[in-house]
Amino acid sequence: MPDILIRGMRKPTSCDDCPMYTCMHNFDDCPLVELPAHGSLIDRDAIPYKKIMFDDDDFYYGVTQPYIDRMPVIVPASEEVTNDPKT
């Protein structure tokens, strides 16, 4: 079953306060977005890119896998994804 993202909405304090609880009449304005099958989603803007130097004094800005592995997961992997090496 796919995950659903609701853009522009905070989690309601109760079901009675949820606008999804009542039927929405204009489907084109629906804030629900179906996410495709995915691995664990992280905040890529929070990745600490570092200057990585080569032996010839050339460099690039990048990040190593251990940094990515330590990033907090925002949305866990969907059940459809089976190629996660950590499972």
C-alpha positions as CSV (number, residue, x, y, z in Angstrom):
1,M,0.0,0.0,0.0
2,P,1.5,3.4,-1.0
3,D,2.2,6.1,1.5
4,I,0.3,9.4,1.4
5,L,1.7,12.9,2.0
6,I,-0.7,15.7,2.9
7,R,0.8,19.0,1.8
8,G,0.3,22.1,3.9
9,M,-1.3,20.2,6.9
10,R,-0.1,19.6,10.4
11,K,-1.2,16.5,12.3
12,P,-4.6,17.3,13.9
13,T,-5.1,16.8,17.6
14,S,-8.1,14.6,17.0
15,C,-10.0,13.0,14.2
16,D,-12.8,15.6,14.7
17,D,-10.3,18.3,13.8
18,C,-9.1,16.6,10.6
19,P,-10.3,18.1,7.3
20,M,-9.9,14.6,5.7
21,Y,-12.5,13.3,8.1
22,T,-15.2,14.9,6.0
23,C,-15.6,14.3,2.3
24,M,-13.7,16.8,0.1
25,H,-15.9,18.0,-2.8
26,N,-13.3,19.4,-5.1
27,F,-10.9,16.6,-6.1
28,D,-8.6,19.0,-8.1
29,D,-7.8,20.8,-4.8
30,C,-7.1,17.6,-2.9
31,P,-3.9,18.0,-0.8
32,L,-3.2,14.3,-0.8
33,V,-0.2,13.1,-2.7
34,E,0.5,9.4,-3.3
35,L,4.2,8.7,-2.9
36,P,5.8,6.1,-5.1
37,A,7.5,3.0,-3.6
38,H,10.7,4.4,-1.9
39,G,13.5,3.7,0.4
40,S,14.0,5.6,3.7
41,L,13.6,9.3,3.0
42,I,16.0,11.8,4.7
43,D,16.4,15.5,4.6
44,R,19.1,16.0,1.9
45,D,19.5,19.7,2.9
46,A,20.7,18.6,6.3
47,I,23.6,16.4,4.9
48,P,26.9,17.9,6.0
49,Y,28.8,18.3,2.7
50,K,32.5,18.5,3.2
51,K,35.4,19.6,1.0
52,I,37.2,16.4,-0.1
53,M,40.7,16.8,-1.3
54,F,42.6,14.6,-3.8
55,D,46.3,13.9,-3.9
56,D,46.8,16.4,-6.8
57,D,45.3,19.3,-4.8
58,D,42.0,19.0,-6.7
59,F,38.8,18.9,-4.6
60,Y,35.1,18.6,-4.7
61,Y,32.3,19.0,-2.2
62,G,30.7,15.7,-1.3
63,V,29.6,13.4,1.4
64,T,30.6,9.9,2.4
65,Q,28.2,7.0,3.0
66,P,28.7,6.9,6.8
67,Y,27.3,10.5,7.0
68,I,24.2,9.5,5.0
69,D,23.7,6.4,7.1
70,R,23.6,8.6,10.3
71,M,21.0,11.0,8.9
72,P,17.6,10.8,10.7
73,V,14.9,9.2,8.6
74,I,12.0,11.5,7.9
75,V,9.7,8.9,6.2
76,P,10.6,5.1,6.7
77,A,10.9,2.9,3.6
78,S,7.7,1.7,2.0
79,E,6.9,-2.0,2.2
80,E,7.2,-2.4,-1.6
81,V,10.9,-1.6,-1.6
82,T,13.0,-4.8,-1.1
83,N,16.4,-3.6,-2.3
84,D,17.4,-2.0,1.0
85,P,20.8,-3.5,2.0
86,K,20.1,-2.8,5.7
87,T,17.1,-5.2,5.8
